[in-house]
Amino acid sequence: MPAISQRHQSDAGRRRRRTYRLVAAAAGLATVGALAAALPAGAYDSKHGKPLPSRYQDVQLLSFNDLHGNLEPPSGSSGRVTELQADGTTKTIDAGGVEYLATHLREARKGNAYSVTAAGGDMVGASPLISGLFHDEPTIEALNKLDLDVTSVGNHEFDEGAVELARLQNGGCHPTAGCYSDKKFKGADFPYLAANVLDEKTGKPILKPYWVWKKKDVKVGFIGVTLEDTPGVVSAEGVKGLKFKDEVETINKYARVLQKQGVKSIVALIHEGGAPASASYNYDCDAPGAGDGISGPIVDIAKNISPSVDALVTGHTHAAYVCTIDDPAGNPRMVTSAASFGRLYTDTTLTYDRFTGDIARTSVESANHVVTRTVAKAPDMTELVTRWNTLAAPIGNRAIGYISADVPSTGTESPMGDLIADAQLAYGKELDPETDLALMNPGGVRAGLTYAAKGTEGDGVVTYAEGFTVQPFSNTVNLQDFTGAQLIKVLQEQVSGTNAASPKVLLPSANLTYTLDLTKTGAERIVVDSVKLNGTAVDPAATYRIATNSFLAGGGDGFTTLGQGTDDLVGGDDLAALVEYLTANSSASGPIAPPVANRITIVS
């Protein structure tokens, strides 16, 4: 049955899916009040002298996604959300931090006897120092305290491989780092679901494919999947021995399994998402009109998942939306995402029908809420953050450089990405003076650097912890030889092939310039004659030595040509290269200025 979203509630297939666009219509949806008027009154148990349970039971589903170990409030734009105002203007609100998220979730649960909390993956991975330094044990501890009931895996849960993911689930000290306290790490109190992640040898899911939440006579099943293209966005070592299956086929398979077990109410946790037409968290995704609605992979996924699934909690794109997308039977179904980094949570009301065991979808309500920092901090979370920060402080507080202004990580060409590319070129030349240029993937730039002091270090000081937040993956800087023709092809792969629908524009070192013409399509967006190195046109027949991180050197993010280089030289840690560059090129009296993002001329 159709679903209804609460509008403007503010607080204060496979890869072919990628180009589909949907505008969800809101007309014809039943109102909650109309449904309530049609519900029969509860029956009475004369034998025991008390009312029988109502036929309908509201179940509160609280959800969030893409926390990425952000236990502390994220800095800069990563710690803000945009709110649409009644007059059409927008304002930004500071948001995030588990001390505040805990308070918001606990307050939201009050008065809701039937409440379950679920997540859409990427709870860990690409984490700031407070979590990443300790192999994300602090985040698992925080999620346990948040009373998370269940989560799907995301692609970043595989950053350190399936064995490490199993340790996060089951507990035990890290095999090389050991234990960080006198207490053994106990692992997650909640199940990680990985229905579409199979062991290549056994053909079976590496973790539970589904989980059933029960409260008295109410049962809701959860199926968890990550994006099928995880091997394309994670290092090869992280997904070694694993097979990733189609999201829709997998969810439909386990929906049938749950139904055979008598579980009729089903929620899918999907680490794949979409892009709403507005960046405002309270945007009315179902508003009719040209250019409205939502686009991206989740649209085609949602349109093909069995109607027996009642709601979809999604993630991966770090976008905020509460949308209805028609299921294969033509009925609207709720699809939600709560941005990222703990800045939002979604509150969805699922009305459970005790007669059928299913969700009465005409009554589904959902809205995103801001994790504002104006509420009291949860004391147990403050203790957790303080304890782990104390352990990290000797490493994290060390100054590694100085900046004269914010170095943002946003934009098609980000200053932060440019700075990393410059650092990798400098490091590459130390390894081999013949190194010509460097390229950095945008997904590897996890944050920018802010001029304002985060702690006691002072304005403009860059600490190791801040650098770690920018580059947390422990990639190496690799050197490879390519022909000029291959370099052109690499640039074309940014906007063609698997990246055609959602371009991944690499960040170049300062000596590489070219024009990106967004009025064209596919590989033609790269103006070949404009590609120049040190002001000279690239020679297709010449050989160029290129520095990249190990993820790109393995052909990651759809850059297959980067996986075909020759004369490989594997260098050291990419964060160490950034630290060395900042230390060598900045001082308290001579801070480094943010690069001007003018290496790529964009025509739109």
Backbone torsions as a table, in degrees:
resi	resn	phi	psi	omega
1	MET	NA	160.6	-174.5
2	PRO	-64.1	163.4	178.3
3	ALA	-119.6	154.6	178.3
4	ILE	-123.8	134.8	174.8
5	SER	-102.5	149.1	173.0
6	GLN	-81.9	119.4	-172.1
7	ARG	-85.5	139.4	171.9
8	HIS	51.5	36.6	175.3
9	GLN	-81.5	107.8	177.1
10	SER	-98.0	155.4	-178.0
11	ASP	-108.2	108.7	-175.2
12	ALA	127.1	NA	NA
13	GLY	NA	-94.8	-176.9
14	ARG	60.4	-144.4	-171.5
15	ARG	-68.5	-11.1	177.7
16	ARG	-68.6	-14.9	179.7
17	ARG	-65.0	-18.3	-161.3
18	ARG	-63.2	-20.2	-174.6
19	THR	-105.4	1.5	-176.4
20	TYR	-70.3	142.7	179.1
21	ARG	-129.0	137.3	-178.5
22	LEU	-131.6	139.5	165.8
23	VAL	-114.7	111.6	-175.6
24	ALA	-79.8	129.1	179.8
25	ALA	-87.5	141.4	-178.9
26	ALA	-101.3	-11.3	-174.5
27	ALA	-64.6	146.0	172.8
28	GLY	83.8	4.8	-179.4
29	LEU	-80.8	138.8	179.3
30	ALA	-72.1	148.4	177.6
31	THR	-87.1	155.4	179.1
32	VAL	-62.0	-40.3	-179.4
33	GLY	-62.1	-40.3	179.2
34	ALA	-64.4	-39.2	178.5
35	LEU	-65.4	-44.9	-177.9
36	ALA	-58.9	-36.7	-179.0
37	ALA	-66.7	-24.4	-177.4
38	ALA	-89.0	-8.2	-176.1
39	LEU	-78.4	136.6	179.4
40	PRO	-73.7	152.9	177.1
41	ALA	-68.6	154.1	-179.5
42	GLY	-66.3	146.9	179.0
43	ALA	-80.2	169.1	-175.2
44	TYR	-122.6	133.1	178.2
45	ASP	-89.9	96.5	-175.8
46	SER	-69.1	-28.3	-178.6
47	LYS	-65.7	-42.8	-177.6
48	HIS	-102.0	-0.3	175.0
49	GLY	66.1	38.2	178.2
50	LYS	-151.0	156.3	-179.2
51	PRO	-65.6	144.9	172.6
52	LEU	-77.6	157.8	177.4
53	PRO	-57.5	143.6	177.2
54	SER	-60.4	153.1	175.9
55	ARG	-61.6	-35.4	-175.0
56	TYR	-109.5	134.1	-179.8
57	GLN	-129.4	119.8	176.4
58	ASP	-73.0	130.4	175.5
59	VAL	-114.5	123.4	178.2
60	GLN	-86.4	123.8	175.9
61	LEU	-110.6	108.7	173.9
62	LEU	-96.3	134.4	-175.9
63	SER	-146.5	154.4	173.3
64	PHE	-154.1	174.4	-174.2
65	ASN	-157.3	160.2	171.9
66	ASP	54.7	49.6	177.1
67	LEU	-68.8	-37.2	178.0
68	HIS	51.9	40.2	174.2
69	GLY	65.1	19.8	-179.3
70	ASN	-82.2	80.1	-179.7
71	LEU	-74.7	-36.2	176.7
72	GLU	-92.8	157.6	177.8
73	PRO	-57.0	126.2	179.5
74	PRO	-64.2	151.8	-179.1
75	SER	-91.9	163.1	176.0
76	GLY	60.6	-148.7	-177.7
77	SER	-66.1	-21.3	177.8
78	SER	-67.8	-15.4	-179.9
79	GLY	-110.8	25.2	178.6
80	ARG	-135.8	155.3	171.6
81	VAL	-126.7	156.9	179.5
82	THR	-103.0	131.2	-179.0
83	GLU	-116.3	128.1	177.9
84	LEU	-79.1	129.0	-179.5
85	GLN	-93.9	164.7	-177.7
86	ALA	-61.2	-30.4	-178.8
87	ASP	-87.8	7.9	176.9
88	GLY	92.4	-9.1	176.5
89	THR	-82.2	172.8	178.1
90	THR	-127.6	156.6	172.2
91	LYS	-137.7	157.5	178.7
92	THR	-104.1	147.1	-178.0
93	ILE	-128.2	129.8	174.2
94	ASP	-66.4	134.7	-173.3
95	ALA	-150.1	157.0	172.7
96	GLY	103.2	168.0	-176.1
97	GLY	109.6	127.8	-174.1
98	VAL	-68.2	-22.2	175.6
99	GLU	-62.9	-34.3	179.3
100	TYR	-88.4	-37.0	178.9
101	LEU	-59.7	-41.7	179.2
102	ALA	-60.8	-44.3	179.7
103	THR	-62.5	-44.2	-179.3
104	HIS	-64.3	-45.8	-179.0
105	LEU	-64.7	-42.3	-179.1
106	ARG	-65.8	-37.2	177.6
107	GLU	-68.5	-39.8	-179.2
108	ALA	-64.6	-31.6	-177.8
109	ARG	-75.6	-18.2	-177.3
110	LYS	-60.1	132.5	179.8
111	GLY	80.9	1.3	178.9
112	ASN	-115.3	93.7	-177.6
113	ALA	-66.0	-28.7	179.9
114	TYR	-108.4	90.1	-177.2
115	SER	-134.0	133.6	178.7
116	VAL	-131.7	142.2	-178.0
117	THR	-117.7	126.7	-175.9
118	ALA	-132.3	160.5	-179.4
119	ALA	-135.2	156.9	-174.3
120	GLY	-105.2	25.6	173.1
121	GLY	96.1	170.1	-175.0
122	ASP	56.6	43.9	173.0
123	MET	-69.1	-31.2	179.8
124	VAL	-128.9	171.5	-179.5
125	GLY	97.8	142.8	-174.5
126	ALA	52.5	41.1	-172.7
127	SER	-92.8	151.8	172.1
128	PRO	-61.9	169.7	-173.0
129	LEU	-57.0	-39.9	-176.0
130	ILE	-57.5	-26.5	177.6
131	SER	-107.5	-47.4	-175.5
132	GLY	-61.9	-34.6	-179.5
133	LEU	-62.9	-26.1	-177.0
134	PHE	-111.6	30.9	177.3
135	HIS	51.8	37.2	172.5
136	ASP	65.0	14.4	173.5
137	GLU	-59.5	-38.4	178.1
138	PRO	-60.2	-36.4	-179.6
139	THR	-69.8	-41.0	177.3
140	ILE	-61.6	-40.9	177.1
141	GLU	-61.4	-42.0	179.6
142	ALA	-66.2	-41.1	179.2
143	LEU	-64.6	-36.4	174.9
144	ASN	-60.9	-43.2	179.4
145	LYS	-69.0	-27.0	177.2
146	LEU	-75.8	-4.6	-177.5
147	ASP	60.8	39.4	172.4
148	LEU	-64.2	132.4	-177.9
149	ASP	-92.5	-34.0	-174.2
150	VAL	-165.5	150.5	173.7
151	THR	-147.3	152.3	168.3
152	SER	-82.0	162.6	169.3
153	VAL	-78.2	154.2	170.5
154	GLY	-117.9	177.5	179.6
155	ASN	-63.7	-34.1	-177.6
156	HIS	-73.7	-14.9	173.4
157	GLU	-65.4	-11.7	-179.0
158	PHE	-105.2	9.6	-179.6
159	ASP	-57.6	-36.9	179.7
160	GLU	-107.8	13.7	174.4
161	GLY	91.9	167.6	-175.3
162	ALA	-68.2	-32.0	-179.4
163	VAL	-66.4	-42.0	178.9
164	GLU	-68.7	-37.1	176.0
165	LEU	-61.2	-41.2	177.9
166	ALA	-63.1	-34.7	177.8
167	ARG	-67.3	-40.7	177.5
168	LEU	-61.7	-34.1	178.5
169	GLN	-74.7	-46.3	-169.8
170	ASN	-100.1	-16.2	179.1
171	GLY	95.1	179.2	-177.7
172	GLY	110.0	154.0	-178.3
173	CYS	-75.1	153.4	-178.6
174	HIS	-63.4	138.7	-173.5
175	PRO	-62.6	-26.3	179.3
176	THR	-113.8	-39.2	-178.7
177	ALA	-79.3	-21.1	179.8
178	GLY	76.9	-153.7	-178.6
179	CYS	-95.5	146.1	-178.8
180	TYR	-97.9	-4.1	176.5
181	SER	-151.5	-176.5	179.8
182	ASP	-80.0	-1.9	177.7
183	LYS	-106.2	135.5	178.6
184	LYS	-69.4	134.6	177.3
185	PHE	-61.7	123.8	-172.8
186	LYS	-91.9	-9.7	179.6
187	GLY	84.4	-173.8	-174.9
188	ALA	-79.8	134.9	173.8
189	ASP	-75.6	-15.6	-176.5
190	PHE	-107.1	153.2	177.7
191	PRO	-82.7	135.6	164.9
192	TYR	-83.6	131.5	179.5
193	LEU	-107.3	132.1	-177.1
194	ALA	-140.4	62.5	-173.6
195	ALA	-62.8	-33.4	-175.6
196	ASN	-103.9	14.9	177.7
197	VAL	-110.9	108.7	-172.5
198	LEU	-110.7	147.7	170.0
199	ASP	-73.0	125.4	-176.4
200	GLU	-59.7	-31.9	-177.0
201	LYS	-78.3	-44.0	-175.4
202	THR	-93.7	-21.9	-177.0
203	GLY	73.5	12.6	-178.1
204	LYS	-109.7	153.4	177.3
205	PRO	-57.4	141.2	-177.6
206	ILE	-76.2	-20.4	175.4
207	LEU	-136.6	179.7	-179.4
208	LYS	-57.2	137.6	177.0
209	PRO	-82.7	-27.8	-178.1
210	TYR	-150.5	168.2	-178.8
211	TRP	-151.7	143.8	-178.2
212	VAL	-114.4	122.3	174.7
213	TRP	-87.9	131.7	-177.9
214	LYS	-129.6	138.4	172.5
215	LYS	-143.7	107.7	-174.6
216	LYS	54.9	-118.0	-176.7
217	ASP	-97.7	10.2	-178.6
218	VAL	-101.2	130.5	-178.6
219	LYS	-131.2	130.0	175.6
220	VAL	-130.3	125.9	179.4
221	GLY	-93.8	144.4	178.0
222	PHE	-122.6	129.8	175.2
223	ILE	-114.6	130.7	-177.5
224	GLY	-117.8	129.6	176.9
225	VAL	-136.7	157.3	170.2
226	THR	-112.6	171.6	-176.9
227	LEU	-64.2	141.2	-178.9
228	GLU	-60.7	-28.5	-176.3
229	ASP	-86.0	19.1	179.3
230	THR	-51.5	-41.7	179.0
231	PRO	-59.8	-21.8	180.0
232	GLY	-83.1	-12.1	-177.0
233	VAL	-123.8	7.4	178.7
234	VAL	-128.5	150.4	179.0
235	SER	-59.4	149.4	-177.0
236	ALA	-58.5	-35.2	-179.3
237	GLU	-65.3	-33.8	-177.8
238	GLY	-68.5	-25.7	-177.7
239	VAL	-114.7	16.2	179.8
240	LYS	-60.0	130.4	178.3
241	GLY	81.2	9.0	-177.4
242	LEU	-117.2	152.7	175.8
243	LYS	-126.0	133.8	-178.1
244	PHE	-111.3	121.8	-174.7
245	LYS	-97.3	165.2	179.5
246	ASP	-58.7	135.4	-176.0
247	GLU	-64.0	-47.4	-175.9
248	VAL	-65.2	-48.6	-179.1
249	GLU	-59.3	-40.2	-178.2
250	THR	-68.1	-46.8	-179.6
251	ILE	-62.4	-43.7	179.6
252	ASN	-63.0	-36.7	178.2
253	LYS	-61.7	-49.7	-176.6
254	TYR	-78.5	-20.0	172.0
255	ALA	-64.3	-39.7	176.8
256	ARG	-66.0	-38.7	178.1
257	VAL	-61.1	-46.2	-179.5
258	LEU	-63.8	-40.8	-179.8
259	GLN	-63.6	-38.7	178.2
260	LYS	-64.7	-25.5	177.8
261	GLN	-87.5	3.7	178.7
262	GLY	87.3	10.4	177.5
263	VAL	-96.7	109.1	-175.0
264	LYS	-98.9	-22.8	179.3
265	SER	-94.1	121.2	-171.1
266	ILE	-136.2	135.2	174.6
267	VAL	-120.7	133.1	176.2
268	ALA	-99.8	129.7	174.4
269	LEU	-102.8	111.0	-169.7
270	ILE	-122.2	117.1	176.1
271	HIS	-86.0	71.0	173.0
272	GLU	-160.2	150.8	-172.4
273	GLY	-149.4	-160.8	-177.1
274	GLY	-142.5	-172.3	-178.8
275	ALA	-128.5	109.4	177.0
276	PRO	-71.4	162.0	-177.2
277	ALA	-70.6	-15.0	179.6
278	SER	-129.3	147.5	177.6
279	ALA	-85.8	-4.2	179.7
280	SER	-75.3	132.9	-174.9
281	TYR	-64.8	-25.7	-177.5
282	ASN	-103.2	20.2	176.7
283	TYR	-60.5	136.8	178.1
284	ASP	-79.9	93.3	-174.1
285	CYS	-63.7	-23.3	-177.1
286	ASP	-95.0	4.2	179.4
287	ALA	-64.5	127.2	-179.4
288	PRO	-73.2	151.2	177.7
289	GLY	143.9	155.2	-179.5
290	ALA	-62.9	134.6	177.5
291	GLY	81.6	1.3	179.1
292	ASP	-91.7	-177.4	174.9
293	GLY	89.6	-148.3	-175.1
294	ILE	-140.0	146.1	177.4
295	SER	-126.7	175.8	176.3
296	GLY	107.3	179.3	-172.9
297	PRO	-57.0	-34.7	-173.6
298	ILE	-65.2	-23.4	-177.8
299	VAL	-64.1	-52.0	-178.9
300	ASP	-68.5	-34.6	176.3
301	ILE	-61.1	-50.0	-177.2
302	ALA	-62.4	-37.0	-177.5
303	LYS	-71.0	-13.2	-177.2
304	ASN	-115.4	-6.6	177.1
305	ILE	-74.5	139.5	-177.2
306	SER	-48.7	139.3	176.1
307	PRO	-59.6	-15.6	179.1
308	SER	-69.3	-15.8	175.0
309	VAL	-86.6	128.4	-168.9
310	ASP	-94.0	-22.8	-179.5
311	ALA	-159.6	153.6	-179.6
312	LEU	-123.4	122.4	171.8
313	VAL	-101.9	121.6	-170.3
314	THR	-121.7	-176.8	-178.3
315	GLY	-171.7	-150.4	173.6
316	HIS	79.3	-43.1	-176.2
317	THR	-85.9	-6.0	179.9
318	HIS	62.4	23.0	178.9
319	ALA	-97.2	160.5	177.6
320	ALA	-111.9	124.9	176.8
321	TYR	-160.1	151.0	169.4
322	VAL	-132.4	102.1	-172.5
323	CYS	-126.7	158.6	166.4
324	THR	-111.3	131.8	177.5
325	ILE	-127.3	132.7	-177.3
326	ASP	-61.0	136.4	172.8
327	ASP	-82.6	177.4	-177.3
328	PRO	-60.1	-19.9	177.5
329	ALA	-86.0	-0.7	178.8
330	GLY	87.6	9.6	-179.8
331	ASN	-100.0	134.9	178.7
332	PRO	-60.9	143.1	-179.5
333	ARG	-137.3	139.4	-175.1
334	MET	-72.5	132.6	177.7
335	VAL	-130.9	122.2	-173.5
336	THR	-129.4	156.9	172.0
337	SER	-153.5	139.1	-175.0
338	ALA	-110.3	48.4	177.4
339	ALA	56.6	-122.3	-175.9
340	SER	-163.2	171.1	172.1
341	PHE	61.7	20.9	177.9
342	GLY	72.7	23.4	-179.2
343	ARG	-82.1	-23.7	-178.8
344	LEU	-135.6	160.8	163.4
345	TYR	-137.4	153.4	-179.9
346	THR	-105.4	134.3	176.6
347	ASP	-114.7	110.7	-177.9
348	THR	-117.0	133.4	175.8
349	THR	-102.4	117.1	176.6
350	LEU	-106.3	121.4	-179.8
351	THR	-92.5	112.4	-175.8
352	TYR	-88.3	130.1	179.7
353	ASP	-98.4	110.1	-177.1
354	ARG	-66.7	-24.3	179.3
355	PHE	-70.2	-38.6	-175.9
356	THR	-104.3	-19.1	-174.7
357	GLY	75.5	10.4	-176.3
358	ASP	-113.4	170.6	176.0
359	ILE	-86.9	130.6	173.7
360	ALA	-79.3	93.8	-169.5
361	ARG	-67.7	-15.1	175.8
362	THR	-65.3	-15.5	-175.1
363	SER	-109.1	6.0	-177.1
364	VAL	-69.0	127.4	175.6
365	GLU	-123.4	148.0	-179.5
366	SER	-156.5	147.2	176.4
367	ALA	-158.3	147.3	173.0
368	ASN	-87.7	144.5	180.0
369	HIS	-128.8	143.0	-178.1
370	VAL	-79.6	135.5	172.3
371	VAL	-85.0	78.9	-177.4
372	THR	-69.3	159.0	178.2
373	ARG	-102.8	20.2	179.5
374	THR	-95.2	-3.6	178.5
375	VAL	-93.2	168.6	178.4
376	ALA	-67.6	144.0	175.7
377	LYS	-73.3	143.7	175.7
378	ALA	-74.7	119.7	-175.3
379	PRO	-57.3	-37.9	-178.8
380	ASP	-67.3	-31.9	177.3
381	MET	-75.0	-35.7	175.9
382	THR	-61.4	-41.4	177.8
383	GLU	-62.6	-42.6	-179.6
384	LEU	-63.2	-49.8	-178.9
385	VAL	-61.6	-43.4	-179.8
386	THR	-62.6	-43.3	-177.4
387	ARG	-63.1	-47.2	-178.3
388	TRP	-73.3	-33.8	176.9
389	ASN	-64.4	-35.4	178.2
390	THR	-62.8	-39.5	178.0
391	LEU	-69.2	-34.3	-176.3
392	ALA	-84.6	-19.4	-170.6
393	ALA	-54.0	-44.7	-177.6
394	PRO	-57.5	-30.3	179.0
395	ILE	-91.9	-47.7	-170.9
396	GLY	-69.6	-29.8	-174.8
397	ASN	-83.9	-3.7	-178.6
398	ARG	-67.8	129.3	178.0
399	ALA	-74.3	132.9	179.7
400	ILE	-118.2	-7.4	-179.8
401	GLY	175.7	-178.0	-176.6
402	TYR	-139.8	138.4	179.4
403	ILE	-123.4	151.1	-178.0
404	SER	-91.5	-12.8	-179.5
405	ALA	-164.6	172.4	176.8
406	ASP	-56.2	142.8	173.6
407	VAL	-115.4	92.0	-173.1
408	PRO	-73.9	155.6	178.9
409	SER	-107.2	13.3	-177.1
410	THR	-101.1	164.1	179.0
411	GLY	100.9	159.6	178.0
412	THR	-58.2	-43.4	171.3
413	GLU	-116.4	108.2	-175.4
414	SER	-92.8	139.8	175.9
415	PRO	-56.9	-36.4	-179.7
416	MET	-65.7	-41.9	177.8
417	GLY	-64.6	-39.1	176.6
418	ASP	-62.2	-42.0	-179.8
419	LEU	-62.3	-41.4	178.3
420	ILE	-63.9	-42.8	179.3
421	ALA	-61.5	-41.2	177.4
422	ASP	-62.4	-40.4	179.1
423	ALA	-64.5	-39.7	-178.8
424	GLN	-72.4	-31.5	175.4
425	LEU	-66.5	-44.3	179.2
426	ALA	-61.2	-42.5	178.9
427	TYR	-66.7	-41.1	178.5
428	GLY	-60.0	-39.4	179.2
429	LYS	-67.1	-27.9	174.3
430	GLU	-67.9	-39.0	179.4
431	LEU	-72.1	-41.5	-177.3
432	ASP	-150.9	111.2	-178.2
433	PRO	-58.0	-16.7	-179.2
434	GLU	-81.5	-0.8	179.2
435	THR	-61.5	131.1	-173.0
436	ASP	-100.6	-37.2	-174.2
437	LEU	-161.0	171.4	177.9
438	ALA	-136.8	149.8	177.6
439	LEU	-132.2	135.9	-179.1
440	MET	-122.4	136.7	178.7
441	ASN	-80.7	138.7	-177.2
442	PRO	-63.6	-32.5	-179.7
443	GLY	-68.2	-17.6	178.9
444	GLY	-86.4	-5.4	178.0
445	VAL	-97.8	96.3	-168.8
446	ARG	-85.9	-14.3	-179.7
447	ALA	-166.7	171.0	172.6
448	GLY	-102.4	-175.5	175.1
449	LEU	-110.1	134.1	-179.4
450	THR	-105.9	140.2	-179.1
451	TYR	-68.4	-41.4	-178.1
452	ALA	-64.8	138.9	-178.7
453	ALA	-63.7	135.9	176.1
454	LYS	-86.6	-33.4	179.2
455	GLY	-126.4	-127.1	-177.5
456	THR	-102.4	9.5	-172.6
457	GLU	-74.8	-21.7	-178.1
458	GLY	102.5	153.7	-179.4
459	ASP	-63.3	140.9	176.1
460	GLY	83.3	-10.6	-179.9
461	VAL	-82.3	130.9	175.4
462	VAL	-101.2	120.1	178.7
463	THR	-94.1	164.1	177.4
464	TYR	-60.8	-37.4	179.2
465	ALA	-60.9	-39.4	179.1
466	GLU	-68.7	-39.5	175.7
467	GLY	-63.8	-39.4	178.2
468	PHE	-62.1	-38.4	178.0
469	THR	-63.0	-34.6	178.8
470	VAL	-70.9	-45.0	-176.0
471	GLN	-130.5	83.9	-173.8
472	PRO	-96.9	5.1	-166.4
473	PHE	-87.8	-10.1	-176.9
474	SER	58.3	39.8	171.0
475	ASN	-75.9	164.5	171.5
476	THR	-102.7	161.3	172.3
477	VAL	-93.3	119.3	-176.0
478	ASN	-112.8	145.5	176.0
479	LEU	-112.6	136.4	177.6
480	GLN	-144.7	154.8	176.3
481	ASP	-96.5	138.4	177.3
482	PHE	-139.6	153.8	171.9
483	THR	-79.5	163.1	176.3
484	GLY	-60.1	-35.8	178.5
485	ALA	-63.9	-38.8	177.5
486	GLN	-67.7	-37.3	177.3
487	LEU	-61.2	-44.1	176.5
488	ILE	-59.7	-42.1	-179.2
489	LYS	-64.8	-38.3	176.7
490	VAL	-58.6	-46.3	179.6
491	LEU	-63.2	-36.2	178.5
492	GLN	-69.5	-31.4	178.5
493	GLU	-68.1	-14.7	174.6
494	GLN	-62.1	-30.6	-169.7
495	VAL	-128.5	16.1	-179.5
496	SER	-140.5	177.4	-179.2
497	GLY	61.0	-132.4	-179.0
498	THR	-68.2	-15.4	179.6
499	ASN	-100.6	9.2	-176.3
500	ALA	-63.4	-45.9	-176.4
501	ALA	-76.3	-33.0	-179.2
502	SER	-133.5	85.4	-174.5
503	PRO	-56.3	144.1	174.4
504	LYS	-117.8	93.2	-174.2
505	VAL	-84.4	116.9	-179.5
506	LEU	-69.9	150.4	178.0
507	LEU	-96.2	120.1	-175.0
508	PRO	-94.6	154.2	170.9
509	SER	-65.3	162.6	-169.3
510	ALA	-60.6	-22.3	-174.8
511	ASN	-87.9	-0.8	177.2
512	LEU	-109.5	124.4	179.3
513	THR	-131.8	150.7	176.2
514	TYR	-168.2	172.5	179.7
515	THR	-109.5	133.2	177.1
516	LEU	-111.1	110.9	-176.4
517	ASP	-99.1	98.5	-176.0
518	LEU	-78.1	-2.6	175.5
519	THR	-79.4	-12.3	178.7
520	LYS	-101.3	-177.5	-178.4
521	THR	-124.7	154.0	174.2
522	GLY	57.5	-145.3	-175.7
523	ALA	-62.5	-23.3	-179.5
524	GLU	-67.3	-10.8	177.0
525	ARG	-66.5	-22.8	176.3
526	ILE	-87.5	117.0	178.2
527	VAL	-81.3	99.4	-170.3
528	VAL	-56.6	-42.5	-176.8
529	ASP	-66.5	-14.4	-177.3
530	SER	-89.9	-9.9	-175.6
531	VAL	-74.5	114.9	-176.7
532	LYS	-133.5	145.2	175.3
533	LEU	-117.8	121.2	-176.1
534	ASN	55.0	36.1	176.9
535	GLY	83.1	-1.9	-178.2
536	THR	-112.7	137.3	-179.2
537	ALA	-57.7	139.7	178.9
538	VAL	-68.4	131.3	179.4
539	ASP	-90.0	116.6	-177.4
540	PRO	-55.8	-28.5	-175.9
541	ALA	-92.1	-13.0	-177.1
542	ALA	-78.6	163.2	178.7
543	THR	-105.6	134.5	-179.4
544	TYR	-126.2	135.9	178.9
545	ARG	-96.4	120.8	-171.4
546	ILE	-118.2	133.5	174.8
547	ALA	-96.1	130.2	174.2
548	THR	-141.1	172.5	170.8
549	ASN	-82.7	166.6	-174.1
550	SER	-63.7	-28.0	177.9
551	PHE	-63.7	-47.9	178.5
552	LEU	-69.1	-36.7	-179.6
553	ALA	-63.1	-20.8	176.4
554	GLY	-91.3	6.8	179.0
555	GLY	86.5	16.9	-177.7
556	GLY	-66.8	161.9	179.0
557	ASP	62.1	25.2	177.2
558	GLY	83.8	6.9	179.8
559	PHE	-92.7	71.8	-175.7
560	THR	-62.0	-32.5	-178.2
561	THR	-65.5	-32.6	178.0
562	LEU	-67.4	-16.7	176.0
563	GLY	-86.5	3.6	-175.8
564	GLN	-114.5	15.8	-179.2
565	GLY	-69.8	165.4	180.0
566	THR	-122.6	169.2	179.3
567	ASP	53.0	54.4	-176.8
568	ASP	-66.7	140.0	171.1
569	LEU	-134.1	118.4	-178.4
570	VAL	-93.8	119.2	-179.6
571	GLY	-95.9	-155.3	-177.3
572	GLY	-91.8	-169.6	-175.5
573	ASP	-60.8	137.2	-177.3
574	ASP	-68.8	-33.0	176.1
575	LEU	-66.3	-38.2	177.7
576	ALA	-60.9	-35.3	178.2
577	ALA	-65.5	-40.3	177.9
578	LEU	-66.8	-43.3	179.3
579	VAL	-59.8	-46.3	-179.2
580	GLU	-61.3	-40.5	-178.0
581	TYR	-67.6	-45.1	179.5
582	LEU	-64.6	-41.9	-179.1
583	THR	-64.1	-39.1	-177.3
584	ALA	-77.6	-25.2	-170.9
585	ASN	-115.4	11.9	178.5
586	SER	-148.6	157.7	175.8
587	SER	-153.0	171.7	-179.7
588	ALA	-60.2	-35.7	179.7
589	SER	-90.5	-13.5	179.3
590	GLY	-136.2	69.6	-178.6
591	PRO	-67.4	152.9	178.6
592	ILE	-80.5	140.6	179.0
593	ALA	-89.6	148.4	177.4
594	PRO	-60.9	137.0	177.0
595	PRO	-59.5	144.6	174.5
596	VAL	-81.2	123.5	-174.6
597	ALA	-78.6	73.3	-177.7
598	ASN	-129.2	19.9	-179.8
599	ARG	-78.6	-28.0	176.7
600	ILE	-111.4	119.9	175.3
601	THR	-88.1	117.1	-174.3
602	ILE	-102.4	124.4	175.8
603	VAL	-106.3	121.5	-178.4
604	SER	-135.5	NA	NA
